[in-house]
Amino acid sequence: MCGIAGFSLFNHQEGNEASLHAMHQAIVHRGPDASGSYLDDYVGLCHRRLSILDLSEAGNQPMYSADNNLVIVFNGEIYNFLELRAELEQQGFTFKSHTDTEVILALYAQEGVKCLDKLNGMFAFALWDKSKQELFIARDRLGKKPLYYFSDNGRFAFGSEIKAILALQDIPREIRLDAVHDFFTYQYVPDPKSIFKHIHKLPPAHYLVLNKDGFSIKEYWDLSFKNITRENEATNNQKLKALLEKVTKQRMISDVPLGAFLSGGVDSSGVVAMMAEASDKPVKTCTIGFDNKEFNEAEFAREIAEKYHTEHHEFTVNQNVAEQLEHIASFFDEPFADPSLVPTFFVSELARKAVTVALAGDGGDEMFAGYEKYTTDDIENKLRNKFPESVRKLIFPRLAKIVGALPGLIGRKGKSLLSSLSHDPAMGFFITNSMMTDDMWSKLVKPEVAAALSGYHPSQYTLDMYNKADGPDHLSKILYTDIKTYMTGDILVKVDRMSMANSLEVRAPILDYQVAEFAATLPSSQKYRDGEKKYLLKEVFKPFIPDSLLYRKKMGFSTPLDEWFRGELKALSESRLLQRDKGLSDVFNTTVINSVWQEHQSRTKDHGIVLWSMLMYQMWYDRYAVIQERTS
């Protein structure tokens, strides 16, 4: 696991060794073990290394092909590199190291961009072909590893994190207003946008080719739900179990200490169980709990740890969030407001004390329909079918306003339900999962910002993905949508930043693309059945996990936001939300911000989610956006 960055000198001649040094210093947390750079007349590349495989200097990067024509900087792991290496050796290739990086070089030398079809892993890499004078940049199928690029007037740069790009001189930091609206709706900025106008994300399963004439981006893989298997449930159970055992074992290859995140949920418990079955020594497990019992899953994790005799480590978050929130938030170079970033940071920090690599259960909810929102969506669609469209569109919006005036959770949920029912299933799915309603946005946003965004609405991102999905039913379409949006833009970003903040590599067996492809062939009834989420996955894990844990209500990595803003985060939030004259106040009316704050403090309404998004935006702005004003 590493960090990469670089720039092109084709049409912009500013860039030297000092520039590369500044770039890799900005992401030193991603790779504290070694660094290196490459510079010629056309490109500059740099690398930070977190040593996982072949700890010798032979594994350092940039790495060169045998004929010295190819240069690569690589972030990630290729899980099938041993099989690929064996095939390449049979064809006459020789290797100097025991790394997967060298395998990518050899495979590219043989197959060019088609090498991506054979790579199974999490990766983002940049490969410079000297003879072609061409830079090839690629990102893994599901987007586990990040890649940002900057493009403006012929100038081009890239990095694992935006901060590496911002380390270069004179990078404009103009904020995209549509991305701001997206952020407050989703709690993240969806790809291919970033919060900055001239910086973009390379989407998952895409590659970029750059030469003197410019660059092009192409998709090399997509997930299809149209080929539904005709195998019976028992056969699918056996196939899924064998596949999960295989991909888990692949992810246990490491030359450094390895363990697992254990939340006490179905997915992480299943991964730990399979690790224990495949290991001849106790698995190291790490759990985060809260002193608020409503949000604490540590006791469930402890039950799995005891069952599999793991070497268990546990940490409780005891009202110390405000002290570290500035530090934690600094690892996000654009606004990001999934509150589970807090426990994810702490569990990564805890794990890094014992291991360098941790396996996690990410992906199970999106692949096999595990979120509570799928139940909500199912209920909504059943209700939607009971009413004529005319009733839904005319009466429900009026009822939503009345119910929305009620205080507390009932009013908020009731309004969301009625608003959702007034639309078709796709738009209803967007409304149910929006973190800020249109009413709240309209109430907060300044008139000039609303005017600048006239004609734009963040729902288009969700609807585009929903309409692109080729699944045979609504559940397939929303699973595809979540995999392409929420999982990529939120879950995987959170895990990458918080783990790499602690120089920890996280591997997710359920996120193997073969598991994703297999899950996509399953009929929806084997994922969601009569209200039971993750049906087949639970059947696979049934021999490993007690029913008391397997079928308990999902908690996830939840946090007590509402109470934090009335206690632990109150002073910090008052200073950031009510006493800043730039940032949030450029977008929102300060009088309305204060009104929302007072409503929350008086317990008239709970605005924890909205306040958290505003706090994360302001903290990001204070660290990353105002520099432009100081230097321009």
Buried (B, 14 or more C-beta within 10 A) or exposed (E): BBBBBBBBBBEBEEBEEEBBBBBBBBBEBBBEBBBBBBBEEBBBBBBBBBBBBBBEEBBBBBBBBBEEBBBBBBBBBBBBBBBBBEBBEEEEBEBEBBBBBBBBBBBBBBEEBEBBEBBBBBBBBBBBBBEEBBBBBBBBBBBBBBBBBBBBEEBBBBBBBBBBBBBBEEBEBEBBBBBBBBBBBBBBBBBEBBBBBBBBBBBBBBBBBBBEEEBEBEEBBEBBBEEBBEBEBEEBBEBBBEBBBBBBBBBBBBBBEBBBBBBBBBBBBBBBBBBBEEBEEBBBBBBBBBEBEEBBBBEBBBBBBEBBEBBBBBBEBEEEBBEBBEEBBBBBBBBBBBBBBBBBBBBBBBBBEBBBBBBBBBBBBBBBBBBEBBBBBBEBBEBBEEBEEEEBBEBBBEBBEEBBEBEEEEBBBBBBBBBBBBBEBBBBBBBBBBBBBBEBBEEBBBEEBBEEBEEEBBBEBBBEBBEEBBBBEBBBBBBBBBBBBBBBBBBBBBBBBBBBBBBBBBBBBBBBBEBBBBBBBBBBEBBBBEEEBBBBBBBBBBEBBBEEBBEBEBBBBBBBBBBBBBEBBBEBBBEBBBEBEEBBBBBBBBEBBEBBBEBBEEEEBBBBBBBBBBBBBBBBBBBBBEEBEEEE
